[in-house]
Amino acid sequence: MTDKQIHELLASMSLEEKLGEMTQMAPNFFGTEDSVDLTGPMKAMNLRPEDVSCLGSTLNAFGAEKLIQMQKEHMARQPHHIPLMFMADVIHGLKTVYPIPLAMACSFDTGLMEEAAAMAARESAVTGVHLTFSPMADLVRDPRWGRVMESPGEDPLLGARMTQATVKGYQGEEMSAPDRIASCFKHFGGYGGSEAGRDYNTVDISDGTLREFYLTAYKAAVDAGAAMAMTSFNTIDRIPATGNKKMFRKILREEWGFDGVAITDFGAVHEMIAHGYAADGTEAAKYALEAGADIEMMSTHYLNEGRKLVQQGKIDISLIDEAVLRILQLKNKLGLFENPFKGADPEKEKQVHLCKEHLEIARRAAARSIVLLKNEGGLLPLDKSQKIGLAGPFANSADVLGGWAFAESAEQATLYSGLKQHGVQITAMAMAEPLRPMQQGFMDVSDQTAELERLADCDIVIAGVGEHPDDTGESASKTVLRLSHNQEKMLERLHDMGKKVIAVIFSGRPMEIRPVLPFCDAVVQAWFLGIEAGNGIADVLCGDVNPSGRLAMSIPQTVGQVPVYYNHMNTGRPLIGEPHRYVSCYLDCPNEPLFPFGYGLSYSDYRYTDLCIDKTVGAEDGTLLNVSVDVENTSDIAGRETVQLYIHDVAASVVRPVKELKDFVQIDLQPHQRRTVCFQVTRAMLSFWNNEARVFEPGDFEIMVGHSSDELLCERVTIS
Ligand code: BGC
């Protein structure tokens, strides 16, 4: 349609039709059997059949045949035959589920992220989905919050790059292409800052922290052209995000120029009443409309109160018109007016879903997302000639997909099946009963360690440990992040039995593994890696893939340290040397996390030398410094190294973090190969939010390059 035709269509729509367009309801309202109480409680919605005929979109319905049918029936009823938009939570793949977003971020591989998202787009498009509620660009610092699994971690730069790659992967050049979908970034904003890591809780962050840390990845999504933004459940500056004009009108639209659609989160308009912000549904609808929320998801205050608000002059019709215009424009960009079924194709669906090429991508992504945390005495890669046993609840569990995998299939590779495929002989298995979710009352108290006698003959035991996937994700906050009782006991006992222990941790969050670390010779952080989990893990354990993942989120020593993150500010009493009184430290624990952001081992060793900084540039692109460093693979094994550049502004008009990641690059190095890696430090990289504007202040800076946030070469320079 031309823009003129879109405007004509808008002008011919009734107010009820417009309000329907601005309302999103679950598929069961359209007469299908699907239910979406997956993500929120269903409330009485007070909908009449004529309202349903005017609805503009639905969520989490899948299947080409079904969606084609739904579309046909809906368009026949809709007064102007406007097609529905099918939206869904395709968070880390549809059928070919790949690693959870936190794990993908650990790959530090934006190309891989884009490739995986493009695969998710192909599988979604062919099933009839037009838009995914992804990426989640929420910066996180608190592993008690279950949703860290959906995030790109604690760093704004890594978060921004991963977010951008994901949006590009979904939307491609043209989101109307049959194999592409639109992307909705979420949850705007600052949802990851929920107090005490309790989901849906208050967020209270300073403007500076918001601008420099929390907003960066959302902005990257806007810059990448994401079609939609979703509000968050939390308050920000004591105003619920869904009714927050500063966030949506000022920052998102005015400052960043976002011209896409804004949708609320599930029931979030209604929730403004419980927040104590809106007195009733009428006020809730008014605040959300004023803030610029174009679509109300899963509550019906726009439909029920919108007419009254307009008639009483409490809402200007232009607010409704601008929202509907944006929605129609998005439908048009997706090509739905020409082809309301878009890529939906029942025959192709069978060929595309879980095809060989997709499984290969998922396997590669799984192997690249793994972070090797410990490898004492070079226990890994595995010596297959040893007697190897398997233990723990993830030894042969298929619960490896992670949350948001509700379109799952039963074909996931387990740790056992992956090892077997690699020709590893498993001598015995013990304590392998899978975990059950905590919400089902799972306590793990009766001691089962006697079973470990079965492993008496083994030299090496691979222990699959962790948390149940249902204990991560939305509404899965926890206060204790340790492994369950039997898992900790098991690792200790295996160690006492004289076994070499390799712990493979399946989790959606950094867990508190300090108590078991001494019992493990090797520790592999596997997260939830998707359908190819077992194969990807076995690729790493057996040495077919040299691990290259790095932590996107610090692993705390203990939950009492949380939030603990690498890019914190200094204090006036920093701890230098051993802990002592009257400096900023704990009496019972180091300040540093157990494993920091950027950390991850490899089967290779790398040496960094010759950090050089050239100040003579001052080019037009704003480059202030050319930085180079030599990286050498000193081992006999080829490997992939992520070279990280950090800076520290020594003194400024507002205090600056002790270090901030400003760039990173991945290089492949053959055995004993040495390469020079170059970075450009620009003015933009050194600028910051001074509580009023972004500024650059000349002065002294520390430039740091290295393997991890805690292993860096450092040079100090003065920039005038
Ligand atoms: C979640 C969103 C999700 C939505 C729709 C909500 O509960 O917070 O992330 O996209 O449900 O399923």
Residues whose N, C-alpha, C, O or C-beta is under 5 A from the ligand:
A	BS01	BGC	T39 G40 D89 F133 D265 F266
